[in-house]
């Protein structure tokens, strides 16, 4: 199983209090999230960063190619 980063809501999970972050197994994160103890934060942020990173690389490569052709 993969580890997932979660933020503790209004509970104490593995000794962590409200607002603290911890890495737990994906299955545990799903259960704790379903009962409202934690909020999964790592998955959404990672996916957004990857898509933004790829788009930025493509734009910078295109700009670099246009300059080389024009010179």
C-alpha positions in Angstrom: 0.0 0.0 0.0 1.0 3.6 -0.7 1.5 6.2 2.0 -0.8 9.3 1.9 -0.3 12.6 3.7 -3.4 13.7 5.7 -4.3 16.6 7.9 -6.0 15.9 11.2 -9.4 17.7 11.6 -11.2 17.6 15.0 -9.6 14.5 16.5 -6.4 13.0 17.7 -4.9 10.5 15.3 -1.6 8.6 16.1 -0.9 11.3 18.7 -1.3 14.2 16.2 -3.8 16.9 17.1 -6.0 19.3 15.0 -4.2 20.8 12.0 -1.1 18.5 12.1 -0.1 16.4 9.2 1.0 12.8 9.1 1.7 10.0 6.6 -0.5 6.9 6.9 -1.5 4.0 4.7 -4.0 4.7 1.9 -6.6 2.3 3.4 -6.5 3.9 6.8 -6.7 7.4 5.3 -9.8 6.4 3.4 -11.5 5.1 6.5 -10.5 8.0 8.7 -11.6 10.4 6.0 -15.0 8.7 5.7 -15.7 9.2 9.4 -14.5 12.9 9.3 -11.3 12.6 11.3 -8.8 13.5 8.6 -8.6 15.3 5.3 -6.4 13.7 2.5 -4.1 16.5 1.2 -1.2 14.9 -0.6 -3.0 13.2 -3.6 -4.7 16.3 -4.9 -1.7 18.5 -4.6 0.7 16.0 -6.3 -1.6 15.6 -9.3 -2.0 19.3 -9.8 1.8 19.9 -9.5 2.5 17.2 -12.1 0.1 18.6 -14.7 1.4 22.2 -14.2 5.0 21.0 -14.4 4.5 19.3 -17.7 2.8 22.3 -19.2 5.5 24.6 -18.1 8.2 22.4 -19.6 6.4 22.3 -22.9 6.0 26.0 -23.0 9.6 26.7 -22.2 10.8 24.1 -24.8 8.5 25.7 -27.5 9.9 29.2 -26.7 13.5 27.9 -26.9 12.8 26.2 -30.2 11.3 29.3 -31.7 14.3 31.4 -30.8 16.7 28.8 -32.3 14.7 28.7 -35.6 14.5 32.5 -35.8 18.2 33.2 -35.3 
